[in-house]
Amino acid sequence: MSPSALLSILAIFIFTEDMTSPIPASRIFKAMVLDGDNLIPKIVPQDIKSIEIIQGDGGPGSIKLMKFPEGYPYTYVKLRVDILDKENMIYAYVLIEGDALSDKIESVSNEMKLEPSLDGGCIGKFTSKYHAKEGADISEEDIKAGKHWCADLFKVVEAYLLANPDAYV
Protein backbone atom coordinates (compact mmCIF):
# COMPACT_ATOMS: atom_id res chain seq x y z
CA MET A 1 0.00 0.00 0.00
CA SER A 2 1.37 3.43 -0.87
CA PRO A 3 1.93 6.05 1.88
CA SER A 4 -0.72 8.32 0.35
CA ALA A 5 -3.28 5.50 0.46
CA LEU A 6 -2.41 4.87 4.08
CA LEU A 7 -2.80 8.54 4.97
CA SER A 8 -6.14 8.64 3.18
CA ILE A 9 -7.40 5.67 5.21
CA LEU A 10 -6.25 7.29 8.45
CA ALA A 11 -7.79 10.65 7.35
CA ILE A 12 -4.66 12.53 8.43
CA PHE A 13 -2.26 14.55 6.30
CA ILE A 14 1.11 15.02 8.03
CA PHE A 15 3.56 17.74 7.08
CA THR A 16 7.02 18.15 8.64
CA GLU A 17 9.66 20.81 8.12
CA ASP A 18 13.03 21.55 9.72
CA MET A 19 14.51 25.04 9.69
CA THR A 20 17.82 26.38 10.95
CA SER A 21 18.50 29.74 12.53
CA PRO A 22 21.56 31.61 13.80
CA ILE A 23 19.45 32.69 16.81
CA PRO A 24 19.77 30.60 20.01
CA ALA A 25 16.79 28.33 20.66
CA SER A 26 16.01 29.97 24.02
CA ARG A 27 15.58 33.43 22.41
CA ILE A 28 13.26 32.16 19.70
CA PHE A 29 11.23 30.13 22.23
CA LYS A 30 10.85 33.17 24.50
CA ALA A 31 9.78 35.43 21.63
CA MET A 32 7.64 33.01 19.63
CA VAL A 33 6.02 31.02 22.42
CA LEU A 34 6.37 32.60 25.86
CA ASP A 35 5.66 36.16 24.62
CA GLY A 36 4.17 35.22 21.26
CA ASP A 37 0.65 36.38 22.18
CA ASN A 38 2.05 39.93 22.50
CA LEU A 39 4.89 39.94 19.97
CA ILE A 40 3.39 38.17 16.97
CA PRO A 41 0.45 40.58 16.37
CA LYS A 42 2.97 43.46 16.54
CA ILE A 43 5.39 42.04 13.97
CA VAL A 44 2.80 40.57 11.56
CA PRO A 45 -0.28 42.80 11.98
CA GLN A 46 -1.18 42.12 8.35
CA ASP A 47 -1.68 38.44 9.30
CA ILE A 48 -2.71 38.42 12.97
CA LYS A 49 -4.80 41.06 14.69
CA SER A 50 -4.65 39.62 18.21
CA ILE A 51 -4.06 36.51 20.32
CA GLU A 52 -5.70 36.25 23.71
CA ILE A 53 -6.12 33.57 26.35
CA ILE A 54 -9.84 32.98 26.86
CA GLN A 55 -9.54 29.99 29.20
CA GLY A 56 -6.71 28.87 31.47
CA ASP A 57 -3.31 30.38 32.22
CA GLY A 58 -1.58 29.87 28.86
CA GLY A 59 -0.26 26.42 29.73
CA PRO A 60 -1.55 22.99 28.68
CA GLY A 61 -5.34 22.89 28.44
CA SER A 62 -5.63 26.64 27.85
CA ILE A 63 -7.76 27.95 25.01
CA LYS A 64 -6.55 30.90 22.94
CA LEU A 65 -8.47 33.03 20.47
CA MET A 66 -6.52 34.26 17.45
CA LYS A 67 -8.22 36.97 15.42
CA PHE A 68 -7.23 37.91 11.89
CA PRO A 69 -7.36 41.42 10.44
CA GLU A 70 -10.24 42.74 8.34
CA GLY A 71 -9.90 41.63 4.73
CA TYR A 72 -8.01 38.46 5.67
CA PRO A 73 -9.46 35.20 4.26
CA TYR A 74 -10.40 34.10 7.82
CA THR A 75 -11.77 35.88 10.88
CA TYR A 76 -10.63 33.70 13.79
CA VAL A 77 -9.41 30.38 15.13
CA LYS A 78 -9.46 28.92 18.60
CA LEU A 79 -6.57 26.78 19.66
CA ARG A 80 -5.95 24.51 22.62
CA VAL A 81 -2.46 24.37 24.09
CA ASP A 82 -1.42 20.73 24.55
CA ILE A 83 2.28 21.05 25.43
CA LEU A 84 4.28 23.97 26.81
CA ASP A 85 7.64 22.47 27.80
CA LYS A 86 10.00 25.35 28.59
CA GLU A 87 12.92 23.09 29.50
CA ASN A 88 12.88 21.09 26.26
CA MET A 89 11.51 24.00 24.19
CA ILE A 90 8.49 22.15 22.83
CA TYR A 91 5.18 23.83 22.10
CA ALA A 92 2.15 21.99 20.74
CA TYR A 93 -1.38 23.16 20.10
CA VAL A 94 -4.49 22.12 18.21
CA LEU A 95 -6.71 24.37 16.11
CA ILE A 96 -10.13 23.33 17.38
CA GLU A 97 -12.54 25.91 15.96
CA GLY A 98 -12.76 28.71 13.45
CA ASP A 99 -13.30 29.54 9.84
CA ALA A 100 -9.68 28.69 8.97
CA LEU A 101 -10.75 25.06 9.39
CA SER A 102 -12.43 24.13 6.13
CA ASP A 103 -15.47 21.95 5.61
CA LYS A 104 -13.03 19.04 5.19
CA ILE A 105 -10.75 19.61 8.20
CA GLU A 106 -11.80 18.70 11.75
CA SER A 107 -8.66 20.01 13.46
CA VAL A 108 -5.00 20.79 12.92
CA SER A 109 -2.32 19.71 15.41
CA ASN A 110 0.92 21.68 15.35
CA GLU A 111 4.13 20.99 17.25
CA MET A 112 7.32 23.02 17.33
CA LYS A 113 10.51 21.74 18.91
CA LEU A 114 13.62 23.91 19.09
CA GLU A 115 17.01 22.27 19.49
CA PRO A 116 20.34 24.05 19.98
CA SER A 117 22.75 23.64 17.09
CA LEU A 118 26.53 23.38 17.33
CA ASP A 119 27.03 26.86 15.84
CA GLY A 120 25.09 28.57 18.67
CA GLY A 121 21.88 28.86 16.70
CA CYS A 122 19.08 26.35 16.60
CA ILE A 123 17.08 23.90 14.55
CA GLY A 124 13.31 24.33 14.52
CA LYS A 125 11.36 21.13 13.89
CA PHE A 126 7.73 21.62 12.88
CA THR A 127 5.05 18.97 12.53
CA SER A 128 1.48 19.65 11.43
CA LYS A 129 -1.24 17.01 11.34
CA TYR A 130 -4.42 17.82 9.44
CA HIS A 131 -7.30 15.66 10.68
CA ALA A 132 -10.08 15.20 8.14
CA LYS A 133 -13.74 15.29 9.02
CA GLU A 134 -15.45 11.92 8.72
CA GLY A 135 -15.87 11.00 5.08
CA ALA A 136 -13.68 13.87 3.81
CA ASP A 137 -10.53 13.36 1.81
CA ILE A 138 -7.80 15.96 2.36
CA SER A 139 -5.56 16.94 -0.52
CA GLU A 140 -2.47 19.12 -0.49
CA GLU A 141 -4.58 21.88 -2.07
CA ASP A 142 -6.85 21.86 1.01
CA ILE A 143 -3.95 22.66 3.33
CA LYS A 144 -1.89 24.90 1.06
CA ALA A 145 -2.59 28.10 3.02
CA GLY A 146 -1.56 26.73 6.41
CA LYS A 147 1.15 24.33 5.32
CA HIS A 148 4.15 26.57 5.90
CA TRP A 149 2.56 28.89 8.46
CA CYS A 150 4.63 27.83 11.52
CA ALA A 151 7.90 27.80 9.62
CA ASP A 152 7.14 31.17 8.00
CA LEU A 153 6.35 32.63 11.41
CA PHE A 154 9.63 31.17 12.72
CA LYS A 155 11.52 33.12 10.02
CA VAL A 156 9.63 36.35 10.81
CA VAL A 157 10.48 36.02 14.52
CA GLU A 158 14.09 35.25 13.56
CA ALA A 159 14.26 38.44 11.46
CA TYR A 160 12.82 40.45 14.36
CA LEU A 161 15.43 39.03 16.75
CA LEU A 162 18.26 39.68 14.29
CA ALA A 163 17.11 43.31 13.99
CA ASN A 164 16.70 43.58 17.78
CA PRO A 165 19.74 41.80 19.30
CA ASP A 166 18.88 42.87 22.86
CA ALA A 167 15.30 41.51 22.73
CA TYR A 168 14.51 38.30 24.59
CA VAL A 169 18.09 37.72 25.78
Phi, psi and chi 1 to 4 in degrees:
 res  aa     phi    psi   chi1   chi2   chi3   chi4
   1 MET       -  136.6 -175.7  178.6  -36.8      -
   2 SER   -75.6  155.3   72.5      -      -      -
   3 PRO   -57.8  -38.2  -23.9   32.4      -      -
   4 SER   -66.0  -35.4   60.0      -      -      -
   5 ALA   -66.8  -39.7      -      -      -      -
   6 LEU   -63.8  -45.3  179.4   60.6      -      -
   7 LEU   -62.9  -37.4  -70.4  176.4      -      -
   8 SER   -64.3  -40.3  179.9      -      -      -
   9 ILE   -65.0  -40.9  -69.0  168.0      -      -
  10 LEU   -77.8  -12.7  -63.4  175.5      -      -
  11 ALA    61.5   35.5      -      -      -      -
  12 ILE  -134.0  134.3  -61.3  173.3      -      -
  13 PHE  -111.6  122.0 -172.6   92.9      -      -
  14 ILE  -109.9  131.6  -59.9  171.3      -      -
  15 PHE  -127.1  130.1  176.7   73.5      -      -
  16 THR  -125.7  150.0   60.7      -      -      -
  17 GLU  -153.5  137.7 -172.7  166.6   10.1      -
  18 ASP  -113.7  137.9  -69.2   -3.6      -      -
  19 MET  -132.9  147.4  -49.4 -129.2   12.6      -
  20 THR  -109.2  156.1   59.3      -      -      -
  21 SER  -147.9  146.8  173.6      -      -      -
  22 PRO   -77.9   -7.5   29.1  -34.5      -      -
  23 ILE   -84.2  135.7  -56.0  -68.6      -      -
  24 PRO   -58.1  145.2  -24.1   33.7      -      -
  25 ALA   -55.0  -41.4      -      -      -      -
  26 SER   -62.4  -36.9   61.2      -      -      -
  27 ARG   -68.7  -44.3  -78.5 -171.8   69.7 -153.5
  28 ILE   -65.2  -41.0  -69.6 -176.8      -      -
  29 PHE   -62.8  -43.8 -165.2   79.6      -      -
  30 LYS   -60.0  -47.1  -75.6  177.3 -166.6  173.0
  31 ALA   -71.3  -47.6      -      -      -      -
  32 MET   -80.4  -32.2 -164.7  167.4  170.9      -
  33 VAL  -110.2  -59.5  176.2      -      -      -
  34 LEU   -67.3  -34.1  -59.6 -178.3      -      -
  35 ASP  -117.8   13.6 -166.3   43.0      -      -
  36 GLY   -59.0  -34.6      -      -      -      -
  37 ASP   -60.6  -31.7  -64.5   -4.6      -      -
  38 ASN   -89.8  -46.8  -62.2  -47.4      -      -
  39 LEU   -71.2  -47.0  178.2   66.3      -      -
  40 ILE   -58.8  -46.4  -68.4  169.2      -      -
  41 PRO   -62.3  -25.1  -24.5   35.1      -      -
  42 LYS   -75.8  -36.4  -69.4  176.8 -175.0  172.9
  43 ILE   -94.3  -15.6   62.5  175.2      -      -
  44 VAL  -134.4   57.6  -72.4      -      -      -
  45 PRO   -64.0  -20.8   25.4  -34.3      -      -
  46 GLN   -71.9  -17.3   71.2  -80.9    8.4      -
  47 ASP  -112.3  -31.5  -66.2  -37.1      -      -
  48 ILE  -136.2  121.2  -60.3  172.7      -      -
  49 LYS   -79.3  -45.9 -178.8  178.1  178.1  179.9
  50 SER  -162.0  157.6   64.2      -      -      -
  51 ILE  -135.1  124.1  -55.2  170.1      -      -
  52 GLU  -137.3  146.6   62.9 -179.5  -76.9      -
  53 ILE   -80.9  123.3  -61.6  168.3      -      -
  54 ILE  -108.8   -9.8   57.7  173.2      -      -
  55 GLN  -155.2  132.2 -178.4 -179.7  -37.3      -
  56 GLY    92.0 -166.8      -      -      -      -
  57 ASP  -112.7    9.8   61.4    3.0      -      -
  58 GLY   100.4  -15.4      -      -      -      -
  59 GLY   -87.1 -170.2      -      -      -      -
  60 PRO   -51.7  135.2  -29.1   37.8      -      -
  61 GLY    92.8  -14.9      -      -      -      -
  62 SER   -69.7  151.7  -64.2      -      -      -
  63 ILE  -114.0  131.5  -54.5  -66.8      -      -
  64 LYS  -118.2  148.3  -66.1 -176.3  179.1 -172.7
  65 LEU  -112.6  119.1  173.7   64.4      -      -
  66 MET  -108.3  121.7 -178.9 -177.1  -60.0      -
  67 LYS  -106.2  143.5  -66.1 -179.1 -177.4  175.8
  68 PHE  -104.0  154.5  -59.9  102.0      -      -
  69 PRO   -69.6  160.5   19.0  -24.4      -      -
  70 GLU   -58.9  137.6 -160.8  169.1  -49.2      -
  71 GLY    90.6   -8.8      -      -      -      -
  72 TYR   -75.3  154.2 -155.6   75.0      -      -
  73 PRO   -62.3  -19.3  -17.5   25.2      -      -
  74 TYR  -127.7  160.8  -46.1  114.3      -      -
  75 THR  -103.6  -38.2   55.6      -      -      -
  76 TYR  -162.2  162.7   80.8   98.5      -      -
  77 VAL  -141.5  150.3  -66.9      -      -      -
  78 LYS  -108.8  139.4  -74.3 -175.6 -177.4  176.6
  79 LEU  -130.6  148.5   59.7   93.8      -      -
  80 ARG  -109.7  126.7 -178.6 -171.3   67.9 -124.3
  81 VAL   -76.9  124.9  176.3      -      -      -
  82 ASP  -102.7  -38.9  -75.8  -11.8      -      -
  83 ILE  -136.3  131.8  -60.2  170.7      -      -
  84 LEU  -136.7   88.8  176.4   57.4      -      -
  85 ASP  -107.7   95.3 -176.7  -21.3      -      -
  86 LYS   -66.6  -36.5  -63.2  174.3 -170.9  176.7
  87 GLU   -66.8  -44.6 -175.7  177.9  -36.6      -
  88 ASN   -97.1    2.8  -65.8  -56.3      -      -
  89 MET    52.2   56.6  -68.4  179.1  -80.4      -
  90 ILE  -121.5  133.1  -59.4  170.6      -      -
  91 TYR  -134.1  127.6 -176.9   60.9      -      -
  92 ALA  -136.0  139.8      -      -      -      -
  93 TYR  -148.8  163.8   61.0   92.1      -      -
  94 VAL  -126.7  128.3  179.0      -      -      -
  95 LEU   -75.4  117.5  -60.0  179.6      -      -
  96 ILE  -112.2  -14.4   56.3  171.3      -      -
  97 GLU  -160.8  152.7 -178.9 -176.3  -45.1      -
  98 GLY   131.6  163.9      -      -      -      -
  99 ASP   -77.4   -5.7   52.5    3.2      -      -
 100 ALA   -75.0  -18.4      -      -      -      -
 101 LEU   -86.0  121.4  -64.4  171.2      -      -
 102 SER   -77.1 -179.0   71.9      -      -      -
 103 ASP   -70.4   -7.7   58.0  -15.7      -      -
 104 LYS  -102.9  -18.8  -64.8 -179.0  177.4 -176.6
 105 ILE  -107.9  122.8  -61.0  171.8      -      -
 106 GLU   -76.8  -47.4 -178.1   72.8   32.8      -
 107 SER  -160.2  165.0   65.6      -      -      -
 108 VAL  -131.0  123.4 -179.6      -      -      -
 109 SER   -99.7  129.5  -55.8      -      -      -
 110 ASN  -124.0  138.7  -68.8  -57.9      -      -
 111 GLU  -134.6  136.2 -179.2  176.1  -62.7      -
 112 MET  -123.6  130.1  175.4 -175.8   76.6      -
 113 LYS  -127.0  127.3 -178.2  176.1 -176.2  176.6
 114 LEU  -106.4  131.0  -60.2  176.4      -      -
 115 GLU  -125.0  134.9  -61.8  175.3  -12.5      -
 116 PRO   -61.8  143.3  -19.4   30.2      -      -
 117 SER  -107.7  163.1   57.9      -      -      -
 118 LEU   -62.7  -25.0  -63.9  176.6      -      -
 119 ASP   -86.9    7.0   63.5    2.0      -      -
 120 GLY    94.7  -10.5      -      -      -      -
 121 GLY   -90.6 -143.4      -      -      -      -
 122 CYS  -154.0  167.5   70.4      -      -      -
 123 ILE  -117.3  125.5  -58.7  165.7      -      -
 124 GLY   -99.5  125.1      -      -      -      -
 125 LYS  -112.1  121.6  -62.3  177.5  179.4 -104.4
 126 PHE  -118.6  132.9  -56.3   92.0      -      -
 127 THR  -130.8  128.4  -57.9      -      -      -
 128 SER  -122.0  135.1  -64.6      -      -      -
 129 LYS  -122.8  117.3  -63.4  177.5 -177.4  175.1
 130 TYR   -96.3  116.3  -68.5   78.0      -      -
 131 HIS   -98.8  118.3  -57.8  -96.5      -      -
 132 ALA   -75.3  149.8      -      -      -      -
 133 LYS   -70.2  154.9  -70.4 -176.3  177.0  176.9
 134 GLU   -54.4  128.6 -171.7  172.8  -29.3      -
 135 GLY    84.2   -6.2      -      -      -      -
 136 ALA   -92.8  149.5      -      -      -      -
 137 ASP  -116.6  120.1 -171.8   26.4      -      -
 138 ILE   -89.8  133.5  -60.2  174.5      -      -
 139 SER  -113.8  168.4   69.1      -      -      -
 140 GLU   -60.9  -32.0 -168.9  156.1   -7.8      -
 141 GLU   -61.3  -36.0 -175.7   66.0   28.0      -
 142 ASP   -66.1  -25.6  -64.6  -38.4      -      -
 143 ILE  -112.1    6.5   65.2  162.3      -      -
 144 LYS   -52.3  -45.6 -175.1  170.1   56.0  174.8
 145 ALA   -63.3  -39.6      -      -      -      -
 146 GLY   -94.6   -7.4      -      -      -      -
 147 LYS   -55.2  -45.8 -174.5  174.2  168.0 -177.8
 148 HIS  -104.4   10.9  -63.5  -73.0      -      -
 149 TRP   -57.0  -50.5 -164.3   82.4      -      -
 150 CYS   -62.9  -44.8  -69.2      -      -      -
 151 ALA   -66.2  -39.3      -      -      -      -
 152 ASP   -63.8  -41.8  -70.2  -13.4      -      -
 153 LEU   -63.8  -38.6 -171.7   56.6      -      -
 154 PHE   -56.0  -45.1  176.0   82.4      -      -
 155 LYS   -68.9  -34.3  -74.6  -60.4 -177.3 -175.6
 156 VAL   -67.4  -43.8  169.0      -      -      -
 157 VAL   -64.1  -41.6  170.9      -      -      -
 158 GLU   -57.0  -47.4  174.0 -169.6   71.3      -
 159 ALA   -60.8  -40.9      -      -      -      -
 160 TYR   -61.0  -45.2  173.4   83.1      -      -
 161 LEU   -68.7  -35.0  -65.6  172.9      -      -
 162 LEU   -64.6  -38.7  -74.3  168.9      -      -
 163 ALA   -76.8  -19.1      -      -      -      -
 164 ASN  -128.7   74.0  -62.6  -82.2      -      -
 165 PRO   -64.1  -17.2   17.1  -25.7      -      -
 166 ASP   -93.3   -4.7  -65.2  -30.8      -      -
 167 ALA   -79.6  135.4      -      -      -      -
 168 TYR    58.0   40.2  -58.4   98.4      -      -
 169 VAL   -83.5      -  179.1      -      -      -
